[in-house]
Each structure stands twice: as structure tokens, then as C-alpha cells.
Amino acid sequence: MDAVRLILTSRRALAAGADAGEIMAEVWQAQALAQAIGSRLAVSGPPELRGEALGLTELAGRGCGVLDPPALELGDLRAAQLTELDDARETLLCLGGLLGEVGMALVGVASAAADETTYWQCMEAIDAADESRDRVLEMLRKLAAREAALQEDGNRNSPSGV
């Protein structure tokens, strides 16, 4: 399934989370999806993104690691459904939005946490989501710089650019 479609599914599921347990499960799913997207970009994405994509993979993995994994069937794991990543820019824009929503949802769960363990899991997961989002924003910046350089080269090589 296409990365953007999976991200949109995650955003809807996160927004529909009725209680802390459901929200935490969706946060875990979102981090696992970010990890899969980072891995895919590191292997087959634009060369300029590979270092940041590896960092995203590591940070999103940390985000999964601080949370208790939800009891999911393999078919329910969105990250395992990732088959296409056609447009890196669109994917990263959507992923950045999802990671921002993850952070906000975790703030809500942490604020209402009945125990210290849940509170600290949320704090660690907020940190991982924020750092993951920073990596996504840096990749978007690099893509924009790449596109600008390609456009500049195209203008210089065109007959009217002489």
C-alpha cells in the first residue's frame, strides 16, 4: 500500500482513539510506520536524504521501543503494509503532520496519566516523535534545495539562460 495512504489511515485512527490504550497503540503504529518509511528512503530514496532517513529509522525505532507494543495481527501492522513510496516530498509532508499529531496526542495522554510509568513513557515518546519530525523537516529542506539546484541548472542550460 502507498505510504501516503497508510499515513492518512494512521492519522484517522489516532484521531479516533477513544482512550489512552488506543491512543498509545496508534502512536506505536505511527512510529513503526515512520521507521519503515525512513528505512525505505535510506535504501532507495534520493541520495541527499539517506543519512537523515537512517536517523529517522533509528529515532522512530526508539519511539516504538519506549512504548508497550500493541497486540496486533501481522495484517494489522500498517508498517508491514508499506509497498510503495512514490513521492518522497508528499510522503514526508504527510509524515511530518502525523508526527506532530502524535506529539499532541501524547501530551493529552500524559496529562491524564494515572501512573508514573505511563507519564514517562509518554514523555520519552514525545521526545522521539519530536526528533523524528525534525528529521522529516530536514529531509524536506534538502529536497527543496535539490529541486532549486536542478531548476537553476536547467535555467542555465536553456537557450534563454545564456
N, C-alpha and C positions, 0 to 999 in steps of 0.2 A: 504494500500500500504506500502511496505517496506520503512523504514526510509532512507536508503542509496539512493534508487531511488528518493525519494522526495527531498533529499538534492541535488542530481545531477540535478534534474529539476529546483530547485531554482538557482543553480549556472549558468545554461544555461540562465535562464530568466533574472538574474541580469546582465550577460554579454551582453545580447541583448537589455537592456534598452536604449531607444533612447533619452530620455530627463529626466530632473530632476524628473518630476512627476512619470514616470515609474520606475525610479531607487528607489525613495523613497517608492513606493508601493512594490517593490521587497524586499527592506530592511525590511519593516514591515512584509512581508510574511516570510522572513528568521528568524526574531526574534520570530515570532509566532511559527514557526517550532522548533526552539531551545527550546522554552518554553515547547512545547508538548513533545519533546524528554527528556528534564530534568524531567518532571513530570512522564513520563513512567519509566525512570530509578530510580526515587525516590521510586516508588511503587513496581516495580518488577525487578529492576536491582540487580547487585551484592551488598551485604550489605556494602562493603567498599566504594561504590560510593554514597550512599543515601544522605549523608549530602551535598556533593558537587553538587549533582543533584538537590536538593532543592534550593541551591544557584543559580544554572543555571536557574531554573524556575523563580526565583524572578528577577534576572538580565535581562533575556530576556523579561520578562513581562514589566520591566521598559523601555527596548528598544522599545517595542511596544507603551508604554504609552506616550513617548515623541514625537511620530510621529502621524500625522493625519492618522486615519485608511483608507485604500483604500475602495472604493465602490466595494465590491465583493459579488458574489452569494456564498451561503454556499458551493456549489460544487467546487468553485474555490479556496477555502481556503485550502492550502496544509496541514496545521497542522491538519485539520479535517479529512484528508485522511489517517493519520497515523494509521496503523493497526498492523504492525509488526516491531519489533526491535530485529532481530535475533542475530546479532553480535555487542555487545556493543563497542568493540575496533574499528571495521571498521566504525561503525556509528560515533563514536567520532572523528576519524581521518578525516572523510569527513566533519563533522560539524565544526571542527576547521578550515579547509580550507575555508568553506563557510563564517564563521565569519570574517576571515582575509580579504576575498574579499569584504565583506560588509563594513568593515572599509575603504578600499581603495576607493570603490565607493563613500562613503560618503565624503571623503576628496575631491574628484573631484566635487561633488555637492556643497559642502561648498565653495570651491574656486571660483565657478562661480555664487554663490548665489546673486540674485539681491536685496534681502531684508534681514534685520537683523533677522527676525523670522526664515527663512529657515536656515540661517547660524547657529543660536543657536540650532535649532532642530538637525541639523547635528552634532554639537559638542557633544550634550548630547547623541545622538545615537551612535556616535563613541566611547564614553566612555563606554556605555552599551555593545557594541559589543566586545570591548577590554576586559572588565571584564568577559564577558561571555566566551570568548576564553580562558582566564586564567583559568576559572573553568574547561573547557573541557580539557586543558592541564594537570591540576592537576588530573582529573579523569583518564586520560591516564597513568600518572605516577603511580597512585595507582593500576591500572590494571596490569602494568608491574611488580610492586613489588609483587602483588598477584601471578602472573604467576611464578615469580622467586622463591617465597617461596614454591609453590606447586611442582615445579621441584626439588628444594633442598630436600623437604620431600620425594619425590619419589626416589631420588638417595640414600638417607639414608636408606630407607626401602627395597631397592633392594638387592638381594643376593651379587652382586658385590660391593655394597657400604659398606660392612662390614669391 
